Amino acid sequence: MKVLILGSGYAGLTVAHRIREHSKDIDIQIVSKSSLVRENTIFPLLLTDEVKVEDTEFNAKDVMEKKGVNFVEAEVEGISLNSNEVKTSKGTFDYDYLFIALGGGYEENFEKIPGHEFAFMHHTLDGFLGLKKALYEAEDGVKVFVGNAQASPIEGPSYQVALIAEYILRKRNKDREIYLSTQSPKGVFGILPFDWVSEKANKYFEKRGIKILKGKYVKEVKKDKVVLNDGTEVYADIKSVLPTLSAPEVVRNSGLELANNFVKVELPTFKAYKNVYALGDSAIGMVPAKTARSAMVSAENAVSSFLRETKGIYLPMYSQGVLCIMEGGDDGGILRFDKNSRDTKVVFDINRNYVMFKKMYSRLLVNSAFNVKFHASLTI
Ligand SMILES: Cc1cc2nc3c(=O)[nH]c(=O)nc-3n(C[C@H](O)[C@H](O)[C@H](O)COP(=O)(O)OP(=O)(O)OC[C@H]3O[C@@H](n4cnc5c(N)ncnc54)[C@H](O)[C@@H]3O)c2cc1C
């Protein structure tokens, strides 16, 4: 049986590890742009030199080929559901089962923001390195804006960038104004159905001198300002923006059913079509937030469904929640929201020690090539 995995991020590699762990005879092939994979959830700590670039990366081809998984470095160009084939820059690959894990099309969506060239995107390595240079070169009176475009399903990185920017400029004794826009009118973490969380979070950000622009998203970037959805113009020297996300174009063109531009899947199995699973940032999930943890959980559930169907092996399935460990320069925090039919767990706390956990977890992710088994998620 041939399994083809598209993408070697959190979701794609989790699929490969878990199938191989339970079956040695399945032919597994990964097609992904690059064998160099980066653990991007730790990128905010590059700004403060708490981690180095080399701490964030590993060679996925080397790791996977030792496990008997074929890894092809190629660009996915087309998916044909009728013929069970995927066209790539290095030829066409056929499959019995397909796992689509091509992420959330960050770059292609960022380029759709008018004036994006005047902003950093705090997602790519280049975006973080550019932002870092700008923060360390900034002069007195610098104005910084951090925010998201419309319906952008991940605000946690923006919160961290705003806090770290405040920290760096404070340590450099620079007068500063820092603006953070939040899509929710309730402010930071306002997307959660618990007012106490956003009230506590807003107070904390305000105490750090960050001005929260609630219920606003970025419509356009100009050389010296950002234009928000209600026409508000925020003058800023340094602008950093996360785009809205969608399944990448190559996935949207595959003929799979879409919902809000993500692949529509059955939950909790993440099955998108009879022999196709769509995972992570490419798929509609159980919660709006698009995170690495959710990507790994989607992969665990898809493999569980696949092994049940093909081998009669029963593995657990998990619910997706929200877990955000925030780096804030000389402080840190955690937000956890997990729910299944029996339990709801909600934690919001500010404490620098959480950053230590984040660093440890990141090491675990890098050293194992994303082969972690406990995602602190509740089982279904
Ligand atoms: C700064 C930042 C901080 C974050 N912090 C957290 C956090 O603390 N916790 C958390 O859970 N999440 C966090 N996230 C979110 C997390 O990074 C994403 O949700 C996660 O990367 C999604 O995993 P994925 O496997 O779906 O996609 P990705 O990790 O994006 O993997 C997609 C893969 O597909 C490949 N690919 C894409 N297109 C093609 C193509 N056409 N051909 C071939 N290969 C292709 C890519 O190269 C990549 O290997 C953060 C995100 C950012 C930007």
PDBQT file of the ligand as one rigid body, heavy atoms in Angstrom, charges set to zero:
ROOT
HETATM    1  C1  LIG A 401       5.658  33.028  14.847  1.00  0.00    +0.000 C 
HETATM    2  C2  LIG A 401       4.705  31.911  15.026  1.00  0.00    +0.000 A 
HETATM    3  C3  LIG A 401       4.578  31.352  16.266  1.00  0.00    +0.000 A 
HETATM    4  C4  LIG A 401       3.726  30.293  16.438  1.00  0.00    +0.000 A 
HETATM    5  N1  LIG A 401       3.615  29.789  17.673  1.00  0.00    +0.000 NA
HETATM    6  C5  LIG A 401       2.853  28.719  17.863  1.00  0.00    +0.000 A 
HETATM    7  C6  LIG A 401       2.792  28.137  19.146  1.00  0.00    +0.000 A 
HETATM    8  O1  LIG A 401       3.376  28.631  20.126  1.00  0.00    +0.000 OA
HETATM    9  N2  LIG A 401       2.057  27.005  19.298  1.00  0.00    +0.000 N 
HETATM   10  C7  LIG A 401       1.412  26.436  18.246  1.00  0.00    +0.000 A 
HETATM   11  O2  LIG A 401       0.799  25.376  18.434  1.00  0.00    +0.000 OA
HETATM   12  N3  LIG A 401       1.440  26.984  17.005  1.00  0.00    +0.000 NA
HETATM   13  C8  LIG A 401       2.144  28.112  16.776  1.00  0.00    +0.000 A 
HETATM   14  N4  LIG A 401       2.203  28.657  15.535  1.00  0.00    +0.000 N 
HETATM   15  C9  LIG A 401       1.415  28.089  14.409  1.00  0.00    +0.000 C 
HETATM   16  C10 LIG A 401       2.146  26.952  13.707  1.00  0.00    +0.000 C 
HETATM   17  O3  LIG A 401       3.408  27.370  13.298  1.00  0.00    +0.000 OA
HETATM   18  C11 LIG A 401       1.361  26.449  12.486  1.00  0.00    +0.000 C 
HETATM   19  O4  LIG A 401       0.022  26.256  12.860  1.00  0.00    +0.000 OA
HETATM   20  C12 LIG A 401       1.960  25.133  11.986  1.00  0.00    +0.000 C 
HETATM   21  O5  LIG A 401       3.151  25.397  11.289  1.00  0.00    +0.000 OA
HETATM   22  C13 LIG A 401       1.005  24.365  11.067  1.00  0.00    +0.000 C 
HETATM   23  O6  LIG A 401       1.571  23.119  10.781  1.00  0.00    +0.000 OA
HETATM   24  P1  LIG A 401       1.267  22.390   9.397  1.00  0.00    +0.000 P 
HETATM   25  O7  LIG A 401       1.946  21.063   9.479  1.00  0.00    +0.000 OA
HETATM   26  O8  LIG A 401      -0.173  22.427   9.103  1.00  0.00    +0.000 OA
HETATM   27  O9  LIG A 401       1.951  23.305   8.284  1.00  0.00    +0.000 OA
HETATM   28  P2  LIG A 401       3.465  23.772   8.127  1.00  0.00    +0.000 P 
HETATM   29  O10 LIG A 401       4.234  23.578   9.369  1.00  0.00    +0.000 OA
HETATM   30  O11 LIG A 401       3.381  25.133   7.539  1.00  0.00    +0.000 OA
HETATM   31  O12 LIG A 401       4.032  22.751   7.045  1.00  0.00    +0.000 OA
HETATM   32  C14 LIG A 401       3.706  22.843   5.676  1.00  0.00    +0.000 C 
HETATM   33  C15 LIG A 401       4.746  22.062   4.872  1.00  0.00    +0.000 C 
HETATM   34  O13 LIG A 401       4.364  22.013   3.493  1.00  0.00    +0.000 OA
HETATM   35  C16 LIG A 401       5.449  22.427   2.682  1.00  0.00    +0.000 C 
HETATM   36  N5  LIG A 401       4.862  22.999   1.470  1.00  0.00    +0.000 N 
HETATM   37  C17 LIG A 401       3.964  24.003   1.396  1.00  0.00    +0.000 A 
HETATM   38  N6  LIG A 401       3.593  24.189   0.111  1.00  0.00    +0.000 NA
HETATM   39  C18 LIG A 401       4.262  23.275  -0.616  1.00  0.00    +0.000 A 
HETATM   40  C19 LIG A 401       4.286  22.944  -2.000  1.00  0.00    +0.000 A 
HETATM   41  N7  LIG A 401       3.538  23.578  -2.911  1.00  0.00    +0.000 N 
HETATM   42  N8  LIG A 401       5.092  21.938  -2.416  1.00  0.00    +0.000 NA
HETATM   43  C20 LIG A 401       5.855  21.265  -1.523  1.00  0.00    +0.000 A 
HETATM   44  N9  LIG A 401       5.860  21.519  -0.202  1.00  0.00    +0.000 NA
HETATM   45  C21 LIG A 401       5.082  22.523   0.237  1.00  0.00    +0.000 A 
HETATM   46  C22 LIG A 401       6.213  23.410   3.546  1.00  0.00    +0.000 C 
HETATM   47  O14 LIG A 401       7.520  23.568   3.070  1.00  0.00    +0.000 OA
HETATM   48  C23 LIG A 401       6.130  22.682   4.902  1.00  0.00    +0.000 C 
HETATM   49  O15 LIG A 401       7.070  21.653   4.977  1.00  0.00    +0.000 OA
HETATM   50  C24 LIG A 401       3.003  29.771  15.337  1.00  0.00    +0.000 A 
HETATM   51  C25 LIG A 401       3.109  30.345  14.090  1.00  0.00    +0.000 A 
HETATM   52  C26 LIG A 401       3.931  31.437  13.930  1.00  0.00    +0.000 A 
HETATM   53  C27 LIG A 401       3.993  32.107  12.604  1.00  0.00    +0.000 C 
ENDROOT
TORSDOF 0
